[in-house]
């Protein structure tokens, strides 16, 4: 039987439970908030440092070029000291050679050439094009009492230094006529005495390109300042009382300071918003606890909490999926101006978000690409995937060695790998001029090479490097491979070969090879879609067991574009000679193409000399032979040469009608000829068969 004292004690017990629950929730929320804040801050630091290094590299390249230009101008002046008028040619030649130089000048000490007066400074300036006036270089002697360079900082410092010296930013009213920094270098006479200063003016506008690195976040600030603190590019617009994350680097050659300033309220805006929502939700939950305690409905409390958590997770997963999809290239074909490259890729996560990734871009006529697979699935794997993609972009911005790129990514991931997750990664750099593929495989599946012209499938040889994140300091080894025009590189994750049907049988490598064998004449997008369809049919209704990623890269034959000028015909012969195999077909193919192209040049553009002729090459094969396909197109007047009647060669030359022999020759030399008019283009397709035994 309950006593009165026990009845009185029960409300107090409930209040204590409520207080403990509230304190526990607040503690958990604070821990989550500060942990998330630390993670966001660390990621921002890593990202900003990577971008600062990229910007530093960009500026080092620019300043090194200017210092070399100043030294070159000084050497040219030293060789022409005996002839003061020759200095005009020195500064003129330098500006014509180096397009990034705004102005160049050589300033001599007072009265060095008595006949020229006290001041003698030869300056060449670049005058940009305006309206119908073309760009030009203006060279003149600018030294005078009104322009007393003898008092200028760059002149005094150039006289006293034995190496390159960079000035503070200033407005050059006479030379470049814009805000510049000057790089000075001393000029010596044969006796070793400094008699002049060579000066190169570098426009601050040319440094604006580094903003692509320093603008880390949309509302962050950046600045490049001289050693004295003068702003060169950008200007910090800080507000008193506002907290900022500040990171900087120093350029060794010039002493300039690169600074990235990120407002903490911008950096943590989303986190603070979520914190507010969490606080509100906690207060609501506390109210529910009170209500549930007095109503003794514990089952209702559990259902409400579960439903709230599920909705929040679904919303967060949907946002994460959108963000993750935005990171992957999704415009195909990706490079409209690269006829020698065709790429298609796809990611099919097993859950709402996954840990597979692929990425690619072209820099300095080289294709940088990667395919990776993060251990695990879901949100943790997706976060690592986003980090790897960001590191790939930032690291390849200043390195072209796949093994060094993998090593840098590995060290960054391994330092913060508290969850012991690892990533298999294949990373390649394809030289689009030579076809040389440099690659590094970090524990990933070996890619396949789909050969050409005779279709074949083979695995690329890969070394057993460790996956990313396993061990910091691991030295990765790069390999190389020569790609031929027409070959396709097929990369995939183990979600393809290890896909399981309802009987737990795996798709396997043999099925993958068999499916690829049916894609001999398909483009990369069709290859990937064919494999996706094949594995989908195999799996059927079984749930997807792992993330699936595929990437196909075809290194194609480039086209040739010729002006409407018959003198261009020899370049066609050189192009054909590089493509046609076997060699004995070189002459008939070349004769046929020369006949068609020369007719286009002579008749397609009457009264015009601005037309162009395009010739493209592709190839395919069937069970009997390989087909070499040449497509000739132009935007001239409509004309179908295939409508010409067959020439009766039994008639004498006097009896035969004029014309028709050219297309007759082409019909004899080629196996197929087709014409179509698409839009404003004439398109003529020529096909030559190559039997399989050749």
QUIVEN-V467069 format. One record per residue. N is the residue number from 1. RES is the residue in three letters. OMEGA is omega as a letter, one per 20 degrees, with the letter a starting at -180 (NA if undefined). Layout:
N;RES;OMEGA
N;RES;OMEGA
This chain:
1;UNK;a
2;UNK;r
3;UNK;r
4;UNK;a
5;UNK;r
6;UNK;r
7;UNK;r
8;UNK;a
9;UNK;a
10;UNK;r
11;UNK;r
12;UNK;r
13;UNK;r
14;UNK;r
15;UNK;r
16;UNK;r
17;UNK;r
18;UNK;r
19;UNK;r
20;UNK;r
21;UNK;a
22;UNK;r
23;UNK;r
24;UNK;r
25;UNK;r
26;UNK;r
27;UNK;r
28;UNK;a
29;UNK;r
30;UNK;r
31;UNK;r
32;UNK;a
33;UNK;a
34;UNK;r
35;UNK;r
36;UNK;r
37;UNK;r
38;UNK;r
39;UNK;a
40;UNK;a
41;UNK;r
42;UNK;r
43;UNK;r
44;UNK;r
45;UNK;a
46;UNK;a
47;UNK;a
48;UNK;r
49;UNK;r
50;UNK;r
51;UNK;r
52;UNK;r
53;UNK;r
54;UNK;r
55;UNK;r
56;UNK;r
57;UNK;a
58;UNK;a
59;UNK;r
60;UNK;r
61;UNK;a
62;UNK;a
63;UNK;r
64;UNK;r
65;UNK;r
66;UNK;r
67;UNK;r
68;UNK;r
69;UNK;r
70;UNK;r
71;UNK;r
72;UNK;r
73;UNK;r
74;UNK;r
75;UNK;r
76;UNK;r
77;UNK;a
78;UNK;r
79;UNK;a
80;UNK;a
81;UNK;a
82;UNK;a
83;UNK;a
84;UNK;a
85;UNK;a
86;UNK;a
87;UNK;r
88;UNK;a
89;UNK;a
90;UNK;a
91;UNK;r
92;UNK;a
93;UNK;a
94;UNK;a
95;UNK;r
96;UNK;a
97;UNK;a
98;UNK;a
99;UNK;a
100;UNK;a
101;UNK;a
102;UNK;r
103;UNK;a
104;UNK;a
105;UNK;r
106;UNK;a
107;UNK;a
108;UNK;r
109;UNK;a
110;UNK;r
111;UNK;r
112;UNK;r
113;UNK;a
114;UNK;a
115;UNK;a
116;UNK;r
117;UNK;a
118;UNK;a
119;UNK;r
120;UNK;r
121;UNK;r
122;UNK;a
123;UNK;r
124;UNK;a
125;UNK;r
126;UNK;r
127;UNK;a
128;UNK;r
129;UNK;r
130;UNK;a
131;UNK;a
132;UNK;a
133;UNK;a
134;UNK;r
135;UNK;r
136;UNK;r
137;UNK;a
138;UNK;a
139;UNK;a
140;UNK;r
141;UNK;a
142;UNK;a
143;UNK;a
144;UNK;r
145;UNK;r
146;UNK;r
147;UNK;a
148;UNK;a
149;UNK;a
150;UNK;r
151;UNK;a
152;UNK;r
153;UNK;a
154;UNK;a
155;UNK;a
156;UNK;a
157;UNK;r
158;UNK;r
159;UNK;a
160;UNK;a
161;UNK;r
162;UNK;r
163;UNK;a
164;UNK;r
165;UNK;a
166;UNK;a
167;UNK;r
168;UNK;r
169;UNK;r
170;UNK;r
171;UNK;r
172;UNK;a
173;UNK;a
174;UNK;a
175;UNK;a
176;UNK;r
177;UNK;r
178;UNK;r
179;UNK;a
180;UNK;r
181;UNK;a
182;UNK;r
183;UNK;a
184;UNK;r
185;UNK;a
186;UNK;r
187;UNK;a
188;UNK;r
189;UNK;a
190;UNK;r
191;UNK;r
192;UNK;r
193;UNK;r
194;UNK;a
195;UNK;a
196;UNK;r
197;UNK;r
198;UNK;a
199;UNK;r
200;UNK;r
201;UNK;a
202;UNK;a
203;UNK;r
204;UNK;r
205;UNK;a
206;UNK;r
207;UNK;a
208;UNK;a
209;UNK;r
210;UNK;r
211;UNK;r
212;UNK;r
213;UNK;a
214;UNK;r
215;UNK;a
216;UNK;r
217;UNK;a
218;UNK;a
219;UNK;r
220;UNK;r
221;UNK;r
222;UNK;r
223;UNK;r
224;UNK;a
225;UNK;r
226;UNK;r
227;UNK;a
228;UNK;r
229;UNK;r
230;UNK;a
231;UNK;r
232;UNK;r
233;UNK;r
234;UNK;r
235;UNK;r
236;UNK;a
237;UNK;a
238;UNK;a
239;UNK;r
240;UNK;r
241;UNK;r
242;UNK;a
243;UNK;a
244;UNK;r
245;UNK;a
246;UNK;r
247;UNK;a
248;UNK;r
249;UNK;r
250;UNK;r
251;UNK;a
252;UNK;a
253;UNK;a
254;UNK;a
255;UNK;r
256;UNK;r
257;UNK;r
258;UNK;a
259;UNK;r
260;UNK;a
261;UNK;a
262;UNK;r
263;UNK;a
264;UNK;r
265;UNK;r
266;UNK;a
267;UNK;a
268;UNK;a
269;UNK;a
270;UNK;a
271;UNK;r
272;UNK;r
273;UNK;r
274;UNK;r
275;UNK;r
276;UNK;r
277;UNK;a
278;UNK;r
279;UNK;r
280;UNK;a
281;UNK;r
282;UNK;r
283;UNK;r
284;UNK;r
285;UNK;r
286;UNK;r
287;UNK;r
288;UNK;r
289;UNK;r
290;UNK;r
291;UNK;a
292;UNK;a
293;UNK;a
294;UNK;r
295;UNK;r
296;UNK;a
297;UNK;a
298;UNK;a
299;UNK;r
300;UNK;r
301;UNK;a
302;UNK;a
303;UNK;r
304;UNK;a
305;UNK;a
306;UNK;a
307;UNK;r
308;UNK;a
309;UNK;a
310;UNK;r
311;UNK;r
312;UNK;a
313;UNK;r
314;UNK;r
315;UNK;r
316;UNK;r
317;UNK;r
318;UNK;r
319;UNK;r
320;UNK;r
321;UNK;r
322;UNK;r
323;UNK;a
324;UNK;r
325;UNK;r
326;UNK;r
327;UNK;a
328;UNK;r
329;UNK;a
330;UNK;r
331;UNK;a
332;UNK;i
333;UNK;a
334;UNK;a
335;UNK;a
336;UNK;a
337;UNK;r
338;UNK;r
339;UNK;a
340;UNK;a
341;UNK;r
342;UNK;a
343;UNK;r
344;UNK;r
345;UNK;r
346;UNK;r
347;UNK;r
348;UNK;a
349;UNK;r
350;UNK;r
351;UNK;a
352;UNK;r
353;UNK;a
354;UNK;a
355;UNK;r
356;UNK;r
357;UNK;r
358;UNK;r
359;UNK;r
360;UNK;r
361;UNK;a
362;UNK;r
363;UNK;r
364;UNK;r
365;UNK;r
366;UNK;r
367;UNK;r
368;UNK;a
369;UNK;r
370;UNK;r
371;UNK;a
372;UNK;a
373;UNK;r
374;UNK;r
375;UNK;a
376;UNK;a
377;UNK;r
378;UNK;a
379;UNK;a
380;UNK;a
381;UNK;a
382;UNK;r
383;UNK;r
384;UNK;r
385;UNK;r
386;UNK;r
387;UNK;a
388;UNK;a
389;UNK;r
390;UNK;r
391;UNK;r
392;UNK;a
393;UNK;a
394;UNK;a
395;UNK;a
396;UNK;r
397;UNK;a
398;UNK;r
399;UNK;r
400;UNK;a
401;UNK;a
402;UNK;a
403;UNK;r
404;UNK;r
405;UNK;r
406;UNK;a
407;UNK;a
408;UNK;r
409;UNK;a
410;UNK;a
411;UNK;r
412;UNK;a
413;UNK;a
414;UNK;a
415;UNK;a
416;UNK;a
417;UNK;a
418;UNK;a
419;UNK;r
420;UNK;r
421;UNK;r
422;UNK;a
423;UNK;r
424;UNK;a
425;UNK;r
426;UNK;a
427;UNK;a
428;UNK;r
429;UNK;a
430;UNK;r
431;UNK;a
432;UNK;r
433;UNK;a
434;UNK;a
435;UNK;r
436;UNK;r
437;UNK;r
438;UNK;a
439;UNK;r
440;UNK;a
441;UNK;r
442;UNK;r
443;UNK;a
444;UNK;r
445;UNK;r
446;UNK;r
447;UNK;r
448;UNK;r
449;UNK;r
450;UNK;a
451;UNK;r
452;UNK;j
453;UNK;r
454;UNK;a
455;UNK;r
456;UNK;r
457;UNK;r
458;UNK;r
459;UNK;r
460;UNK;r
461;UNK;r
462;UNK;r
463;UNK;a
464;UNK;r
465;UNK;r
466;UNK;r
467;UNK;r
468;UNK;r
469;UNK;a
470;UNK;a
471;UNK;r
472;UNK;r
473;UNK;r
474;UNK;a
475;UNK;a
476;UNK;a
477;UNK;r
478;UNK;r
479;UNK;a
480;UNK;a
481;UNK;r
482;UNK;r
483;UNK;r
484;UNK;r
485;UNK;r
486;UNK;r
487;UNK;a
488;UNK;r
489;UNK;a
490;UNK;a
491;UNK;a
492;UNK;r
493;UNK;a
494;UNK;r
495;UNK;r
496;UNK;a
497;UNK;a
498;UNK;r
499;UNK;a
500;UNK;r
501;UNK;a
502;UNK;r
503;UNK;r
504;UNK;r
505;UNK;a
506;UNK;r
507;UNK;r
508;UNK;a
509;UNK;a
510;UNK;r
511;UNK;r
512;UNK;r
513;UNK;a
514;UNK;r
515;UNK;r
516;UNK;a
517;UNK;a
518;UNK;a
519;UNK;a
520;UNK;a
521;UNK;a
522;UNK;r
523;UNK;a
524;UNK;r
525;UNK;a
526;UNK;r
527;UNK;a
528;UNK;a
529;UNK;r
530;UNK;r
531;UNK;r
532;UNK;r
533;UNK;a
534;UNK;a
535;UNK;r
536;UNK;r
537;UNK;a
538;UNK;a
539;UNK;a
540;UNK;a
541;UNK;a
542;UNK;r
543;UNK;a
544;UNK;a
545;UNK;a
546;UNK;r
547;UNK;a
548;UNK;r
549;UNK;r
550;UNK;r
551;UNK;r
552;UNK;a
553;UNK;r
554;UNK;r
555;UNK;a
556;UNK;r
557;UNK;r
558;UNK;r
559;UNK;r
560;UNK;a
561;UNK;a
562;UNK;r
563;UNK;r
564;UNK;a
565;UNK;a
566;UNK;r
567;UNK;r
568;UNK;a
569;UNK;r
570;UNK;r
571;UNK;r
572;UNK;r
573;UNK;r
574;UNK;r
575;UNK;r
576;UNK;a
577;UNK;r
578;UNK;a
579;UNK;a
580;UNK;r
581;UNK;j
582;UNK;a
583;UNK;a
584;UNK;r
585;UNK;a
586;UNK;a
587;UNK;a
588;UNK;r
589;UNK;a
590;UNK;r
591;UNK;a
592;UNK;a
593;UNK;r
594;UNK;r
595;UNK;a
596;UNK;a
597;UNK;a
598;UNK;r
599;UNK;r
600;UNK;a
601;UNK;a
602;UNK;a
603;UNK;a
604;UNK;a
605;UNK;a
606;UNK;r
607;UNK;a
608;UNK;r
609;UNK;a
610;UNK;a
611;UNK;r
612;UNK;r
613;UNK;a
614;UNK;r
615;UNK;a
616;UNK;a
617;UNK;r
618;UNK;r
619;UNK;r
620;UNK;a
621;UNK;r
622;UNK;a
623;UNK;a
624;UNK;a
625;UNK;r
626;UNK;r
627;UNK;r
628;UNK;a
629;UNK;r
630;UNK;a
631;UNK;r
632;UNK;a
633;UNK;r
634;UNK;r
635;UNK;r
636;UNK;a
637;UNK;a
638;UNK;r
639;UNK;r
640;UNK;a
641;UNK;a
642;UNK;r
643;UNK;r
644;UNK;r
645;UNK;r
646;UNK;a
647;UNK;r
648;UNK;a
649;UNK;r
650;UNK;r
651;UNK;r
652;UNK;a
653;UNK;a
654;UNK;a
655;UNK;a
656;UNK;r
657;UNK;a
658;UNK;r
659;UNK;r
660;UNK;a
661;UNK;a
662;UNK;a
663;UNK;r
664;UNK;r
665;UNK;a
666;UNK;r
667;UNK;a
668;UNK;a
669;UNK;a
670;UNK;a
671;UNK;r
672;UNK;r
673;UNK;a
674;UNK;r
675;UNK;r
676;UNK;r
677;UNK;r
678;UNK;a
679;UNK;r
680;UNK;a
681;UNK;r
682;UNK;a
683;UNK;r
684;UNK;a
685;UNK;r
686;UNK;a
687;UNK;r
688;UNK;r
689;UNK;r
690;UNK;a
691;UNK;a
692;UNK;a
693;UNK;a
694;UNK;NA
